[in-house]
Amino acid sequence: MDVRRYELRWTHHQSTVVAEVGSLYRDAALVDVTLACEDQRTYQAHKLVLSACSQYFQGLFSRHPAHQHPIIFLKDVSGDECEALLTYMYRGEVSVSHDQIHRILRVANSLQVRGLADMEPSSSRPSSPAGDRGGHCPSSSPSPSTGPPTKCATPISEPHSPNPPPLVNPSVSTLGSSHPVLSHPTGASDPH
């Protein structure tokens, strides 16, 4: 019996999968959840991506697995905030204005978005030169006087990179369908 084993490795697996998931999102292909915002804008997305990026969504979809294509109402969340968070979840980064940062982080905390939850915006000092991104964040190592490590959002130099086109196309929700409707109050961790 031949017991030799072969390792098959896809060199660019991670970047290819991320790019393909982004394409599915842009094309609204295979979407299975709709997020409805306070301003009547809706965004279609993928439960798998939302669950991977948000403990809130992971718990919600785990508790309600039978819903084929739920519509989730995000109370006190604007379309701009939802769009920014979806861009962050699908791309791993998003550029937001100084005026938006506190609202975005509030919603991210409420939805328990990985990488953004419990993040603090950095001081309002001017951006550092390109390439120096660590100057505005508190130390990431714990110390006896400061406690656990702190995450923060750092202003970027303009232009950081050309802004790619938005990933989402908002549309008006048609709630006359047979889709189950779930709601999310942004102040609570569980919609029940």
C-alpha positions in Angstrom: 0.0 0.0 0.0 1.4 3.4 -1.0 1.2 5.8 2.0 2.8 8.8 0.3 0.9 12.1 0.8 0.9 15.1 -1.4 0.2 18.6 -0.3 -1.7 20.7 -2.7 -1.3 24.4 -2.1 -3.2 27.3 -3.7 -0.6 30.1 -3.5 -3.0 33.0 -3.8 -6.0 31.4 -2.1 -6.8 34.1 0.4 -6.5 37.0 -2.0 -8.5 35.1 -4.7 -11.3 34.1 -2.3 -11.6 37.7 -1.0 -11.7 39.1 -4.5 -14.3 36.6 -5.6 -16.5 37.3 -2.6 -16.2 41.0 -3.3 -17.3 40.3 -6.9 -20.3 38.3 -5.7 -21.2 41.2 -3.4 -20.9 43.8 -6.2 -23.0 41.7 -8.5 -25.5 40.9 -5.8 -25.0 37.2 -6.7 -25.9 34.5 -4.2 -26.9 37.0 -1.6 -29.0 35.6 1.2 -29.8 38.5 3.6 -31.0 42.1 3.3 -30.1 44.8 5.7 -32.7 47.6 5.9 -31.6 51.0 7.3 -33.5 53.9 9.0 -33.4 56.0 5.8 -35.2 53.3 3.8 -32.1 52.1 2.0 -31.4 48.4 1.8 -28.3 46.4 1.2 -28.1 42.7 0.1 -25.2 40.7 1.6 -24.1 37.2 2.4 -24.8 35.6 5.8 -21.4 33.8 5.7 -19.5 37.1 5.4 -21.6 38.9 8.0 -21.2 36.0 10.4 -17.4 35.8 9.9 -17.1 39.6 10.5 -19.7 40.1 13.3 -20.4 38.2 16.5 -23.9 39.7 16.5 -24.7 38.4 13.0 -23.1 35.0 13.7 -25.4 34.6 16.8 -28.5 35.9 15.0 -28.1 33.6 12.1 -27.2 30.6 14.3 -30.4 31.2 16.4 -32.6 31.5 13.3 -31.0 29.0 10.7 -34.3 28.3 8.9 -34.8 31.8 7.5 -33.8 31.5 3.8 -33.4 35.3 3.1 -34.2 37.4 6.2 -34.6 41.2 6.1 -32.9 42.7 9.1 -34.0 46.2 10.2 -31.1 48.2 11.6 -32.7 50.8 13.9 -30.8 54.1 14.1 -28.4 53.1 11.4 -28.2 55.2 8.3 -27.5 53.8 4.8 -24.1 55.6 4.8 -23.1 53.8 8.1 -24.3 50.5 6.8 -22.5 50.9 3.5 -19.2 51.8 5.3 -19.4 48.8 7.6 -20.2 46.4 4.7 -17.3 47.8 2.7 -15.1 47.2 5.8 -16.4 43.6 6.1 -15.9 42.7 2.5 -12.6 44.6 1.9 -11.0 44.7 5.3 -10.8 48.5 5.2 -12.9 51.6 4.6 -12.1 55.3 4.5 -14.6 57.4 6.5 -14.7 61.1 7.3 -13.9 62.6 10.7 -17.6 63.5 11.0 -18.6 59.8 10.5 -16.1 58.0 12.7 -17.9 58.1 16.0 -21.2 57.0 14.4 -19.5 54.2 12.5 -17.8 52.9 15.6 -21.0 53.1 17.6 -22.8 50.9 15.1 -19.7 48.6 14.8 -19.8 48.1 18.6 -23.5 47.4 18.6 -23.1 44.8 15.8 -19.9 43.5 17.4 -17.9 43.9 14.2 -14.6 42.1 14.5 -11.6 44.5 14.3 -13.8 47.6 15.0 -15.8 46.7 18.2 -14.4 48.6 21.2 -12.2 50.7 19.0 -11.5 54.3 19.9 -11.0 57.1 17.4 -7.5 58.6 17.7 -7.0 62.2 18.6 -7.9 64.9 16.2 -4.2 65.7 15.4 -3.3 66.0 11.8 -2.5 62.8 9.8 1.1 61.7 9.9 3.1 61.4 6.7 2.3 58.4 4.5 3.8 55.3 5.8 3.8 56.4 9.5 0.6 55.1 10.9 1.4 54.3 14.5 1.9 57.8 15.9 -1.7 58.5 17.0 -2.6 55.2 18.7 -1.9 54.4 22.3 0.5 51.7 22.9 -0.8 48.3 21.9 1.0 46.5 24.7 -0.6 46.4 28.2 1.1 48.2 31.0 0.2 48.3 34.7 -1.0 51.9 34.5 -3.0 51.6 31.3 -4.5 48.1 31.5 -5.3 46.0 28.5 -4.2 47.0 24.9 -6.3 49.6 23.2 -7.4 49.6 19.6 -7.8 52.9 17.8 -8.7 54.4 14.4 -5.9 56.4 12.9 -6.5 59.3 10.4 -4.9 58.7 7.0 -2.9 61.0 4.9 -4.7 62.3 1.8 -4.7 60.7 -0.6 -4.2 57.2 1.0 -5.2 55.4 -2.1 -7.7 56.1 -4.9 -11.1 55.5 -3.4 -12.6 52.4 -5.1 -16.2 52.6 -6.2 -18.7 51.6 -3.5 -19.5 48.0 -3.2 -23.2 48.4 -2.6 -26.1 49.8 -4.6 -28.8 50.9 -2.2 -32.4 50.2 -3.2 -35.8 50.6 -1.7 -37.0 47.5 0.3 -40.0 45.7 -1.0 -41.4 44.2 2.2 -44.4 42.6 0.5 -42.3 39.5 -0.1 -42.3 36.3 1.9 -38.9 37.1 3.5 -38.8 36.9 7.3 -38.2 40.3 8.9 -35.8 40.7 11.8 -35.0 43.9 13.5 -31.9 45.1 15.3 -32.0 48.0 17.9 -28.5 49.4 17.9 -28.4 49.8 21.6 -29.0 46.1 22.3 -26.9 43.0 21.7 -29.9 40.7 21.0 -33.0 41.7 19.1 -35.3 39.5 21.3 
